[in-house]
Amino acid sequence: MRAGVLTAPKTIELKKLRKPTPGCGDVLVSVKTCGICTTDRRMYSGQSEVPYPAILGHEVAGVVEKLGENVVTDINEGDHVVIGHCGCGECYYCRRGYPNLCQNFFRMSKKLDSGEYLLAGGFADYLLSPSGRIYKIPPDLKFEEASLAEPLSCVLHSVQRANLTFGENVAIIGAGPMGLLHLLVTKKLGSTVVVSESDEKRRGLAEKLGADFTLDPSERDAPTSVQERTDGRGADAVFVAVGGKGAAEQGIAMAGKRGRVVFYGSTHPSTMISVSSEIHYDEKCLTGSSNATPEEFREAVALLSSRAIDVGPLISKVIRLDDIKAGFETRPKGDIQRIIVKT
């Protein structure tokens, strides 16, 4: 099989490897599509430490090729599927019901006989996965769209962290793929949504996808604009879908009394942010959001399968596996949202 193998920072090579054989409880998936996400880009650039050589890619959709022994789910060969991610099931957080915070999340990578680490291995023709991570999708759902089940599940977790209820006022900082997924989900809950984004093309797409108001934070004071749109109260929930100290502090300022601020976008390297003691009087709640639970992944698959959420507008480019290096070198900005690799 072919695989895009990361051998060093900014060095990814297309290699011929032996097709894996499913072991006990494993499912061999013929990969059809895999999205390139921010986590992959950090690993590619060297911002995140990874064992080399590594096969990245975790936004996977494909077809079941072969089942290993003792697969007890209702998965059959030929099924169209997506692959979720869950914890080890044994650490402190997994046993408390928080598998998205698994202490062993990055220690569970498999190593192929040829020496490559699967992190998680989607940039290849074939991928081995434990059967418990496999979710069926309908045959008429495009693989390109199905690949966004994983990021959608993470956004559902974020919205859960905000305890968002129907009809609340929402502010979203950033109109990249994750910010726009927050927009699509919160609009389903009847939210009035303000999107803050400096890129004109991304603001335009946010408006097309249902944003009630967009603003350029380089031209307008974002917290003041949010207050103007909420009768002076501020947002009930704020999703900071980009990294950085400025965005985080701006998000806190956008929230009204009892407002919930979810820091979704990660900041590398980590930095300190300033928080006013006014959160005491306003009862603001600040929290983070990381990964998703198996139930949230199931919900994401259901939303895509029923066409309740259309992620098609977020897919900007579909490239072949042979061109994977060019995909990593293409910077997501402006018209470029999610790039999907197709085998």
MARKETOR-69240 format. One line per field, with one value per residue: residue number from 0; residue in one letter; x, y, z of N, C-alpha, C in turn. Coordinates in steps of 0.2 Angstrom, whole numbers. Last residue first. Layout:
# residues N
num NUM, ... .
residuo a, ... .
n.c1 X, ... .
n.c2 Y, ... .
n.c3 Z, ... .
ca.c1 X, ... .
ca.c2 Y, ... .
ca.c3 Z, ... .
c.c1 X, ... .
c.c2 Y, ... .
c.c3 Z, ... .
# end
This chain:
# residues 343
num 342, 341, 340, 339, 338, 337, 336, 335, 334, 333, 332, 331, 330, 329, 328, 327, 326, 325, 324, 323, 322, 321, 320, 319, 318, 317, 316, 315, 314, 313, 312, 311, 310, 309, 308, 307, 306, 305, 304, 303, 302, 301, 300, 299, 298, 297, 296, 295, 294, 293, 292, 291, 290, 289, 288, 287, 286, 285, 284, 283, 282, 281, 280, 279, 278, 277, 276, 275, 274, 273, 272, 271, 270, 269, 268, 267, 266, 265, 264, 263, 262, 261, 260, 259, 258, 257, 256, 255, 254, 253, 252, 251, 250, 249, 248, 247, 246, 245, 244, 243, 242, 241, 240, 239, 238, 237, 236, 235, 234, 233, 232, 231, 230, 229, 228, 227, 226, 225, 224, 223, 222, 221, 220, 219, 218, 217, 216, 215, 214, 213, 212, 211, 210, 209, 208, 207, 206, 205, 204, 203, 202, 201, 200, 199, 198, 197, 196, 195, 194, 193, 192, 191, 190, 189, 188, 187, 186, 185, 184, 183, 182, 181, 180, 179, 178, 177, 176, 175, 174, 173, 172, 171, 170, 169, 168, 167, 166, 165, 164, 163, 162, 161, 160, 159, 158, 157, 156, 155, 154, 153, 152, 151, 150, 149, 148, 147, 146, 145, 144, 143, 142, 141, 140, 139, 138, 137, 136, 135, 134, 133, 132, 131, 130, 129, 128, 127, 126, 125, 124, 123, 122, 121, 120, 119, 118, 117, 116, 115, 114, 113, 112, 111, 110, 109, 108, 107, 106, 105, 104, 103, 102, 101, 100, 99, 98, 97, 96, 95, 94, 93, 92, 91, 90, 89, 88, 87, 86, 85, 84, 83, 82, 81, 80, 79, 78, 77, 76, 75, 74, 73, 72, 71, 70, 69, 68, 67, 66, 65, 64, 63, 62, 61, 60, 59, 58, 57, 56, 55, 54, 53, 52, 51, 50, 49, 48, 47, 46, 45, 44, 43, 42, 41, 40, 39, 38, 37, 36, 35, 34, 33, 32, 31, 30, 29, 28, 27, 26, 25, 24, 23, 22, 21, 20, 19, 18, 17, 16, 15, 14, 13, 12, 11, 10, 9, 8, 7, 6, 5, 4, 3, 2, 1, 0 .
residuo t, k, v, i, i, r, q, i, d, g, k, p, r, t, e, f, g, a, k, i, d, d, l, r, i, v, k, s, i, l, p, g, v, d, i, a, r, s, s, l, l, a, v, a, e, r, f, e, e, p, t, a, n, s, s, g, t, l, c, k, e, d, y, h, i, e, s, s, v, s, i, m, t, s, p, h, t, s, g, y, f, v, v, r, g, r, k, g, a, m, a, i, g, q, e, a, a, g, k, g, g, v, a, v, f, v, a, d, a, g, r, g, d, t, r, e, q, v, s, t, p, a, d, r, e, s, p, d, l, t, f, d, a, g, l, k, e, a, l, g, r, r, k, e, d, s, e, s, v, v, v, t, s, g, l, k, k, t, v, l, l, h, l, l, g, m, p, g, a, g, i, i, a, v, n, e, g, f, t, l, n, a, r, q, v, s, h, l, v, c, s, l, p, e, a, l, s, a, e, e, f, k, l, d, p, p, i, k, y, i, r, g, s, p, s, l, l, y, d, a, f, g, g, a, l, l, y, e, g, s, d, l, k, k, s, m, r, f, f, n, q, c, l, n, p, y, g, r, r, c, y, y, c, e, g, c, g, c, h, g, i, v, v, h, d, g, e, n, i, d, t, v, v, n, e, g, l, k, e, v, v, g, a, v, e, h, g, l, i, a, p, y, p, v, e, s, q, g, s, y, m, r, r, d, t, t, c, i, g, c, t, k, v, s, v, l, v, d, g, c, g, p, t, p, k, r, l, k, k, l, e, i, t, k, p, a, t, l, v, g, a, r, m .
n.c1 -38, -38, -38, -45, -44, -56, -52, -48, -51, -42, -32, -21, -7, 0, 8, 0, -3, 10, 11, 1, -1, -5, -18, -25, -37, -50, -54, -64, -77, -87, -99, -103, -109, -125, -134, -143, -141, -140, -126, -123, -129, -123, -110, -112, -116, -104, -96, -103, -100, -86, -81, -67, -55, -58, -61, -62, -70, -77, -91, -96, -102, -99, -91, -80, -76, -69, -56, -50, -36, -24, -15, 0, 2, 10, 16, -1, -17, -32, -49, -58, -64, -79, -88, -104, -111, -116, -116, -107, -92, -82, -71, -67, -63, -51, -43, -42, -36, -23, -17, -22, -32, -50, -62, -71, -87, -98, -115, -122, -114, -121, -131, -135, -143, -134, -127, -119, -110, -103, -96, -88, -80, -73, -72, -67, -56, -51, -63, -76, -91, -108, -123, -128, -123, -126, -117, -115, -107, -96, -91, -87, -77, -68, -65, -59, -53, -56, -71, -84, -101, -115, -131, -144, -149, -156, -148, -142, -133, -123, -118, -113, -103, -95, -90, -83, -73, -67, -62, -63, -67, -67, -77, -94, -107, -125, -139, -151, -160, -158, -141, -125, -114, -102, -100, -107, -99, -88, -94, -97, -83, -80, -88, -82, -70, -76, -84, -77, -78, -90, -87, -80, -89, -106, -118, -124, -122, -121, -109, -103, -88, -76, -70, -71, -61, -46, -40, -28, -30, -23, -17, -15, -17, -21, -14, -14, -1, 8, 25, 34, 41, 36, 26, 19, 13, 0, -3, -5, -1, -10, -19, -18, -27, -41, -51, -61, -66, -73, -77, -68, -60, -53, -45, -37, -36, -43, -47, -41, -53, -56, -61, -69, -70, -84, -89, -98, -95, -87, -90, -99, -102, -108, -95, -85, -72, -65, -52, -55, -62, -58, -63, -75, -70, -70, -63, -54, -45, -32, -15, 2, 14, 31, 48, 46, 34, 33, 28, 23, 30, 33, 24, 17, 10, 3, -5, -13, -20, -28, -30, -35, -46, -47, -55, -53, -45, -51, -48, -49, -51, -48, -50, -34, -28, -27, -12, -7, 3, 19, 22, 30, 28, 30, 35, 38, 45, 43, 52, 53, 44, 28, 22, 8, 8, 1, 4 .
n.c2 45, 62, 74, 90, 105, 117, 132, 145, 158, 163, 148, 136, 134, 120, 110, 99, 98, 94, 81, 74, 70, 56, 57, 72, 83, 95, 110, 114, 111, 118, 115, 102, 100, 102, 93, 84, 72, 61, 60, 71, 67, 54, 58, 66, 56, 48, 58, 58, 45, 46, 63, 73, 87, 99, 115, 125, 139, 151, 160, 174, 182, 195, 195, 188, 194, 205, 202, 198, 189, 186, 171, 164, 150, 138, 141, 138, 136, 130, 134, 135, 140, 147, 155, 160, 172, 179, 193, 191, 191, 198, 196, 183, 186, 193, 184, 175, 184, 187, 174, 160, 152, 151, 151, 153, 156, 161, 164, 176, 192, 207, 217, 227, 220, 213, 221, 228, 218, 216, 228, 228, 217, 222, 237, 236, 232, 220, 212, 214, 204, 199, 191, 179, 166, 157, 155, 167, 172, 164, 169, 182, 179, 174, 186, 194, 190, 192, 189, 185, 183, 180, 172, 166, 149, 137, 126, 128, 137, 129, 122, 132, 138, 127, 127, 139, 136, 126, 132, 150, 162, 168, 168, 170, 171, 170, 170, 156, 146, 133, 133, 126, 122, 122, 109, 107, 113, 104, 93, 97, 99, 85, 81, 88, 81, 68, 71, 74, 63, 64, 72, 63, 53, 57, 45, 33, 23, 30, 23, 16, 17, 10, 7, -6, -12, -3, -3, 0, 6, 10, 20, 35, 44, 39, 37, 45, 37, 23, 23, 11, -2, -13, -17, -2, 2, 13, 23, 27, 38, 49, 45, 42, 49, 56, 64, 57, 49, 51, 41, 37, 29, 40, 45, 34, 22, 13, 17, 24, 34, 35, 40, 34, 33, 28, 17, 6, -12, -22, -33, -26, -23, -25, -32, -41, -50, -62, -58, -44, -41, -29, -17, -5, 11, 28, 42, 51, 60, 58, 58, 51, 40, 43, 37, 47, 53, 71, 87, 100, 108, 102, 102, 91, 94, 104, 97, 89, 99, 104, 91, 85, 70, 57, 44, 30, 16, 1, -6, -19, -21, -32, -43, -49, -40, -38, -33, -20, -20, -13, 2, 15, 32, 49, 59, 74, 86, 94, 85, 68, 59, 54, 46, 41, 25, 12, -6 .
n.c3 -8, -4, 8, 10, 18, 24, 17, 8, 6, 20, 23, 26, 15, 9, 13, 14, 0, -5, 1, -6, -19, -18, -14, -21, -14, -13, -5, 4, 13, 18, 11, 17, 29, 35, 46, 42, 35, 42, 43, 51, 63, 66, 68, 80, 88, 89, 96, 108, 112, 114, 116, 110, 112, 124, 130, 145, 152, 163, 167, 177, 187, 189, 200, 195, 184, 188, 189, 173, 167, 154, 151, 146, 134, 124, 107, 104, 109, 102, 103, 113, 128, 131, 143, 147, 157, 168, 159, 143, 134, 129, 137, 133, 120, 123, 128, 117, 108, 114, 115, 104, 92, 89, 94, 108, 110, 122, 127, 129, 126, 132, 134, 125, 116, 108, 99, 108, 112, 101, 100, 111, 108, 96, 88, 71, 64, 68, 68, 58, 60, 57, 61, 60, 49, 38, 28, 23, 34, 32, 20, 24, 33, 23, 16, 26, 41, 55, 64, 74, 73, 82, 81, 91, 90, 87, 86, 74, 76, 82, 71, 62, 71, 73, 60, 60, 68, 61, 49, 54, 60, 76, 89, 91, 103, 105, 114, 114, 109, 120, 128, 131, 139, 135, 133, 121, 112, 112, 107, 94, 90, 89, 79, 68, 67, 63, 51, 40, 32, 25, 15, 7, 5, 5, 8, 3, 13, 30, 41, 56, 65, 75, 87, 90, 82, 80, 63, 50, 33, 17, 10, 21, 32, 44, 56, 67, 68, 68, 64, 55, 55, 48, 57, 65, 80, 86, 100, 113, 118, 118, 128, 141, 148, 141, 138, 133, 142, 156, 165, 174, 166, 160, 170, 174, 161, 153, 141, 132, 122, 104, 89, 73, 56, 46, 32, 23, 21, 17, 30, 44, 61, 73, 84, 87, 81, 81, 69, 57, 41, 28, 23, 24, 18, 25, 32, 46, 52, 55, 51, 49, 52, 55, 60, 75, 86, 89, 96, 87, 77, 65, 55, 57, 69, 65, 55, 63, 70, 60, 47, 32, 31, 20, 11, 10, 15, 20, 36, 46, 63, 77, 85, 81, 66, 49, 41, 29, 15, 17, 7, -1, 3, 1, 15, 22, 32, 42, 53, 46, 40, 38, 24, 16, 8, -2, 0 .
ca.c1 -33, -42, -34, -46, -42, -53, -55, -46, -55, -46, -34, -28, -9, -5, 11, 2, -8, 7, 15, 0, 0, 2, -13, -24, -31, -48, -50, -61, -72, -81, -96, -100, -102, -121, -129, -146, -141, -147, -130, -121, -131, -130, -111, -109, -121, -110, -94, -103, -107, -89, -83, -74, -58, -53, -64, -59, -68, -72, -88, -94, -102, -103, -97, -83, -79, -76, -59, -52, -43, -27, -20, -4, 3, 6, 17, 6, -12, -26, -43, -58, -57, -76, -83, -99, -109, -117, -117, -111, -97, -88, -74, -70, -68, -57, -45, -44, -42, -28, -19, -19, -28, -43, -60, -64, -83, -93, -109, -123, -116, -115, -129, -130, -146, -137, -131, -124, -115, -107, -101, -93, -84, -78, -71, -72, -59, -46, -60, -69, -87, -100, -119, -133, -121, -131, -119, -118, -113, -99, -93, -92, -83, -71, -68, -65, -52, -52, -66, -78, -94, -110, -124, -142, -145, -159, -151, -147, -139, -127, -121, -118, -109, -98, -94, -89, -77, -69, -67, -60, -72, -63, -71, -88, -101, -118, -135, -146, -161, -161, -148, -129, -121, -105, -96, -109, -106, -87, -91, -102, -87, -76, -89, -89, -70, -72, -87, -78, -72, -90, -91, -76, -83, -100, -115, -125, -118, -125, -112, -106, -95, -79, -70, -75, -68, -50, -43, -31, -29, -27, -22, -13, -14, -26, -13, -18, -4, 1, 20, 31, 44, 41, 32, 19, 19, 2, -1, -9, 3, -5, -21, -13, -20, -37, -46, -58, -61, -70, -81, -73, -64, -57, -51, -41, -33, -40, -52, -38, -47, -58, -56, -68, -66, -79, -88, -95, -99, -91, -85, -98, -99, -112, -100, -92, -76, -68, -56, -51, -63, -58, -60, -72, -74, -68, -69, -54, -52, -37, -22, -3, 9, 24, 43, 47, 40, 30, 33, 21, 28, 38, 29, 21, 15, 8, -1, -8, -16, -23, -32, -29, -44, -44, -53, -56, -46, -49, -52, -45, -55, -46, -54, -40, -28, -31, -17, -8, -4, 15, 22, 26, 31, 25, 37, 33, 47, 42, 48, 56, 51, 32, 26, 12, 7, 5, 0 .
ca.c2 40, 56, 69, 83, 101, 110, 129, 138, 153, 165, 155, 137, 137, 125, 117, 102, 99, 101, 87, 76, 77, 58, 55, 65, 82, 88, 107, 119, 107, 119, 122, 103, 102, 102, 98, 89, 79, 63, 55, 70, 73, 55, 54, 69, 61, 45, 55, 64, 47, 41, 57, 72, 81, 95, 109, 123, 132, 150, 153, 171, 175, 193, 199, 186, 188, 206, 200, 203, 188, 190, 176, 166, 157, 140, 138, 135, 141, 129, 134, 129, 141, 140, 156, 154, 170, 172, 190, 194, 187, 198, 203, 185, 181, 197, 189, 173, 181, 192, 178, 167, 152, 152, 145, 156, 151, 163, 159, 170, 185, 203, 212, 229, 225, 210, 216, 232, 221, 211, 226, 233, 216, 216, 234, 237, 239, 225, 215, 213, 210, 197, 197, 185, 171, 159, 149, 163, 175, 164, 162, 181, 183, 170, 180, 196, 189, 198, 187, 190, 180, 185, 171, 172, 154, 144, 127, 122, 139, 134, 118, 127, 142, 130, 121, 138, 142, 124, 127, 144, 158, 164, 171, 165, 175, 167, 174, 160, 153, 135, 131, 130, 121, 129, 112, 104, 116, 111, 93, 96, 105, 90, 78, 90, 88, 69, 68, 79, 64, 60, 75, 69, 51, 57, 51, 39, 23, 28, 29, 15, 19, 10, 14, -2, -12, -8, 1, -4, 8, 6, 17, 29, 46, 39, 32, 39, 43, 26, 24, 17, 3, -9, -21, -7, 2, 6, 23, 21, 33, 49, 46, 38, 51, 50, 67, 63, 46, 56, 43, 42, 26, 35, 49, 38, 27, 10, 13, 18, 33, 35, 40, 38, 30, 33, 19, 13, -6, -18, -31, -31, -21, -27, -27, -43, -43, -59, -63, -49, -41, -36, -22, -10, 5, 23, 39, 45, 62, 55, 58, 55, 41, 42, 39, 46, 48, 65, 81, 95, 111, 101, 108, 91, 88, 105, 103, 86, 95, 109, 96, 88, 78, 59, 51, 34, 23, 4, -1, -16, -20, -26, -37, -50, -45, -37, -39, -23, -20, -19, -2, 8, 26, 44, 55, 69, 81, 97, 90, 73, 56, 60, 45, 47, 29, 18, 0 .
ca.c3 -10, -7, 4, 10, 13, 25, 23, 9, 3, 14, 24, 27, 21, 7, 12, 20, 4, -7, 3, 1, -18, -21, -9, -21, -17, -13, -10, -1, 10, 22, 10, 10, 29, 28, 45, 47, 32, 41, 40, 44, 60, 65, 62, 74, 87, 87, 89, 104, 111, 109, 118, 110, 109, 121, 126, 139, 152, 158, 168, 171, 187, 183, 200, 202, 183, 187, 195, 177, 169, 160, 149, 151, 136, 129, 114, 104, 108, 106, 99, 109, 124, 129, 137, 147, 151, 168, 165, 148, 138, 125, 137, 140, 122, 119, 132, 123, 106, 112, 121, 106, 98, 87, 90, 105, 108, 118, 126, 133, 124, 130, 139, 131, 121, 113, 96, 104, 117, 103, 94, 110, 114, 95, 95, 76, 62, 67, 75, 58, 61, 57, 61, 60, 54, 43, 32, 19, 32, 39, 21, 19, 35, 29, 13, 23, 34, 51, 59, 73, 71, 80, 81, 87, 93, 87, 92, 74, 73, 86, 76, 60, 68, 79, 62, 55, 70, 67, 49, 50, 55, 71, 87, 89, 99, 104, 110, 117, 108, 114, 127, 127, 142, 136, 138, 127, 113, 114, 114, 99, 91, 94, 86, 71, 69, 69, 57, 45, 35, 31, 20, 9, 10, 2, 11, -1, 7, 24, 38, 50, 65, 69, 85, 94, 80, 84, 69, 55, 40, 22, 7, 18, 26, 39, 51, 68, 72, 66, 70, 55, 59, 45, 57, 60, 76, 84, 93, 110, 119, 113, 122, 137, 150, 142, 142, 128, 138, 152, 160, 177, 171, 156, 167, 179, 165, 159, 145, 133, 127, 111, 93, 79, 62, 48, 39, 23, 25, 12, 25, 39, 55, 67, 82, 89, 80, 87, 73, 61, 49, 31, 19, 28, 17, 20, 30, 41, 50, 60, 48, 52, 47, 57, 55, 68, 85, 87, 95, 91, 83, 71, 56, 51, 69, 70, 53, 58, 74, 63, 52, 35, 31, 26, 12, 4, 16, 14, 32, 41, 56, 72, 86, 85, 71, 55, 42, 36, 18, 16, 13, -2, 3, -1, 9, 21, 27, 35, 52, 50, 42, 40, 30, 17, 14, -2, 0 .
c.c1 -35, -37, -38, -42, -42, -50, -52, -48, -54, -51, -38, -29, -17, -8, 6, 5, -6, 1, 13, 5, 0, 4, -6, -18, -30, -42, -49, -58, -70, -75, -89, -96, -99, -114, -125, -141, -143, -147, -137, -125, -129, -132, -119, -111, -118, -115, -101, -101, -107, -96, -86, -75, -65, -56, -59, -63, -65, -70, -83, -90, -101, -105, -102, -90, -83, -80, -67, -56, -45, -34, -22, -9, -1, 7, 11, 11, -5, -21, -37, -51, -57, -70, -79, -94, -104, -115, -119, -112, -101, -94, -81, -74, -71, -63, -51, -47, -46, -35, -24, -21, -25, -39, -54, -61, -76, -88, -104, -117, -117, -118, -123, -128, -141, -140, -135, -129, -121, -112, -106, -99, -90, -82, -76, -70, -64, -49, -54, -66, -80, -97, -112, -129, -126, -129, -124, -121, -118, -106, -98, -95, -89, -77, -71, -69, -59, -52, -63, -72, -89, -104, -120, -134, -144, -155, -155, -151, -144, -133, -126, -122, -115, -104, -98, -93, -84, -74, -70, -65, -68, -68, -67, -82, -96, -113, -128, -142, -157, -162, -152, -137, -126, -112, -99, -106, -109, -94, -91, -100, -94, -80, -86, -90, -77, -72, -83, -82, -72, -83, -90, -80, -80, -94, -108, -121, -118, -121, -116, -109, -98, -86, -73, -75, -73, -58, -46, -34, -32, -25, -26, -19, -11, -23, -17, -18, -9, -1, 13, 26, 40, 44, 38, 26, 19, 9, 2, -7, 1, 0, -16, -15, -15, -30, -41, -52, -58, -65, -79, -78, -69, -62, -55, -47, -39, -38, -50, -43, -45, -52, -58, -62, -66, -76, -83, -95, -95, -94, -90, -93, -98, -109, -104, -97, -83, -70, -59, -55, -58, -59, -60, -70, -71, -73, -66, -61, -53, -44, -27, -10, 3, 20, 36, 50, 40, 36, 30, 26, 26, 36, 34, 26, 20, 13, 4, -3, -11, -18, -26, -31, -38, -43, -51, -54, -48, -50, -48, -49, -50, -51, -52, -43, -34, -30, -20, -13, -5, 8, 18, 27, 27, 29, 31, 34, 42, 44, 48, 51, 55, 39, 30, 15, 11, 3, 4 .
c.c2 37, 51, 63, 79, 93, 107, 122, 136, 146, 160, 157, 144, 138, 128, 122, 109, 102, 103, 94, 81, 79, 65, 57, 64, 74, 86, 99, 115, 111, 115, 123, 110, 103, 105, 97, 95, 85, 70, 57, 66, 74, 61, 54, 65, 65, 51, 52, 63, 53, 43, 52, 65, 80, 88, 106, 117, 131, 142, 152, 164, 172, 186, 197, 189, 185, 199, 201, 200, 193, 190, 180, 171, 159, 146, 141, 140, 137, 134, 134, 129, 134, 142, 149, 155, 164, 169, 183, 191, 192, 195, 203, 191, 183, 192, 193, 178, 179, 189, 183, 170, 159, 152, 146, 150, 154, 157, 162, 165, 180, 196, 208, 223, 227, 214, 212, 227, 225, 213, 221, 231, 222, 216, 228, 234, 241, 232, 220, 216, 208, 204, 195, 191, 177, 164, 151, 157, 171, 167, 161, 174, 182, 173, 175, 190, 190, 197, 192, 186, 185, 182, 177, 173, 160, 149, 134, 123, 134, 136, 123, 124, 137, 134, 123, 132, 141, 130, 125, 138, 154, 161, 166, 169, 169, 171, 171, 164, 158, 143, 135, 128, 126, 128, 119, 107, 113, 114, 100, 95, 103, 96, 83, 87, 91, 76, 69, 77, 70, 61, 71, 72, 58, 56, 51, 45, 29, 28, 26, 22, 19, 12, 15, 6, -7, -7, -4, 0, 2, 8, 12, 25, 40, 41, 33, 35, 47, 31, 26, 17, 10, -3, -17, -11, -3, 7, 16, 20, 26, 43, 46, 39, 47, 52, 61, 66, 52, 54, 49, 44, 31, 32, 45, 41, 30, 16, 11, 13, 25, 34, 40, 37, 35, 30, 25, 15, 0, -12, -27, -28, -27, -24, -29, -37, -44, -52, -59, -53, -46, -36, -29, -15, -1, 17, 34, 43, 57, 56, 54, 54, 45, 43, 38, 39, 48, 60, 75, 89, 106, 105, 107, 97, 89, 100, 104, 91, 91, 104, 100, 93, 79, 67, 52, 41, 26, 12, 1, -12, -16, -26, -31, -44, -46, -42, -38, -29, -23, -18, -8, 4, 20, 37, 50, 66, 75, 92, 93, 79, 61, 57, 51, 47, 36, 22, 6 .
c.c3 -17, -10, 2, 6, 14, 18, 25, 17, 5, 12, 19, 28, 21, 14, 10, 19, 11, -2, 2, 4, -11, -20, -11, -16, -17, -17, -8, -6, 4, 18, 14, 9, 22, 29, 39, 47, 36, 37, 38, 40, 53, 61, 61, 67, 80, 84, 86, 96, 107, 107, 113, 113, 110, 118, 123, 136, 145, 158, 162, 172, 180, 183, 195, 202, 189, 186, 194, 183, 174, 161, 155, 148, 142, 132, 119, 103, 109, 104, 104, 105, 120, 125, 137, 141, 152, 161, 165, 155, 142, 129, 133, 141, 128, 120, 129, 127, 113, 111, 120, 112, 99, 93, 86, 101, 104, 116, 121, 133, 130, 129, 138, 136, 127, 118, 101, 101, 113, 108, 97, 105, 113, 102, 95, 83, 67, 65, 74, 64, 60, 57, 61, 59, 54, 49, 38, 23, 28, 37, 27, 19, 30, 32, 18, 19, 31, 44, 55, 69, 70, 79, 78, 87, 88, 90, 93, 81, 73, 83, 81, 66, 66, 76, 69, 58, 66, 70, 55, 51, 50, 66, 82, 87, 97, 100, 111, 112, 111, 114, 121, 127, 138, 139, 140, 133, 120, 116, 117, 106, 95, 95, 91, 78, 72, 71, 64, 51, 40, 35, 26, 15, 12, 7, 8, 2, 2, 17, 32, 47, 57, 69, 78, 91, 83, 82, 73, 61, 45, 29, 12, 14, 22, 32, 45, 62, 68, 70, 66, 61, 59, 48, 53, 60, 71, 80, 91, 103, 116, 114, 116, 130, 145, 143, 144, 132, 134, 147, 156, 171, 174, 161, 163, 176, 170, 164, 152, 137, 128, 116, 100, 83, 68, 55, 40, 30, 24, 15, 19, 34, 51, 61, 76, 87, 81, 87, 79, 65, 52, 38, 21, 23, 20, 20, 25, 39, 44, 58, 52, 49, 51, 52, 57, 66, 77, 86, 94, 90, 89, 77, 61, 52, 63, 70, 58, 56, 69, 67, 55, 40, 34, 26, 19, 5, 10, 14, 26, 36, 52, 66, 82, 87, 75, 60, 49, 36, 24, 19, 12, 4, 1, -2, 7, 14, 27, 30, 45, 49, 46, 43, 32, 24, 14, 5, 0 .
# end
